């Protein structure tokens, strides 16, 4: 029987084991403007897609080394280059509180042997650690925070683009242009061995983007019920987005606009905006003017943990629940809208209903959330009666045999035929959630 030591020596080294911290310190010293010696803290931090090490120079400067957890591939390199093109645009054109980049390599052909980024370490506390802290969470601090956050976000309004997609270099003039949408970091992480990708876009309108994605998913959806959800979402996509915002210009956003990625001073002033992976151009309703993600949680019931009205006993305080009530979230949205309107009066109309568009997109692009978001969108559009009808099995039974719905499937096949790889990934994802069965095969005929 092989010993633990034999098994350990036989397995390939992990990313953490492959990083030579002395070599990383040497690289940082060479890049530092004053070539100062430094120390890399061996205690690293690991996120969903990256591992980071903290570097301290002998003059007190602090940097962060960021290394993707993903295995290198040509598509990962393309994704990294695209994100950096957009990041440099923001860095040079705004005074937003974002890290300064000192070095970037999207390849493995470098001294470290891994793609990496060296950037400044931002000061402050995560707003996620303060939001439910009763001693910190005063109205004065919250309003100052919203004001500071809106001032940062509004700086992105100077950038506009003709298409929805990812950035790529324009070899003709050395600038950048908008190309097809590249795979997300989650796609790259969950499909590390995938060699070919069917890229989408670029898109010239919001309707084109949403229609394409709904059509693609209706083709490969592994269960009739989920296809019916897509049919309902097709209805919503036709009338919920503001038609005046359908065409260009398209804009930038903070891709992961969550409170764990925002650092503040004690008074709520923003000192750092972190995690800018997947910097694509987006519709204006999904861009810089939208609400922060955590104050729209009540629209996605799969992620929202506030007790329902039927809960027995008193509802615990927000500090204990780590959740805000629907009325509190609406108040926070009103406060952020006022803060944003003070900075960008002409753009505030985009902010006002941005949470509706944002959650519509979540339901369309993440099929696991559709059943929990559709009732809330229905309530927003049609009131309590809409929530009851559109959230019920009766609706599904009513439309499943209708010619309109059947034509949706036919049109979807024509508009966005799925690749075999797409079908494979859908099947794997569905089985992981609901278990394996022949009836859940996306190509199987539904059982009577």
Secondary structure, DSSP 4 states (H G I P E B T S, - for coil): ---HHHHHHHSPPPHHHH--HHHHHHHHHHHSTT---EEE-S--EE-SSEEEEEEEETTS-EEEEEEESSPP-HHHHHHHHHHHHHHHHHHHH---S-PPEEEEE-SS-STTSS-EEEEEPPPSEEGGGTTT-TTT--HHHHHHHHHHHHHHHHGGGG--BSSBSEEEEETTTTEEEEESBPPPHHHHHHTTT------B--BSSHHHHHHHHHHHHHHH-SSHHHHHHHHHHHHHHHHSS-GGGSSS-BB---SS--GGGEEE-TTS-EEEE----S---B-GGGSTTSPPGGGGGGG-TTT--PPPTT-SSPPPPHHHHT---HHHHHHHHHHHHHHHHHH-GGGHHHHHTHHHHHHHHHHHH-GGGHHHHHHHHHHHHH-HHHHHHHTSHHHHHHHTTSHHHHHHHHHHHHHSPPPHHHHHHHHHHHHHHH---GGG-TTSPPP-
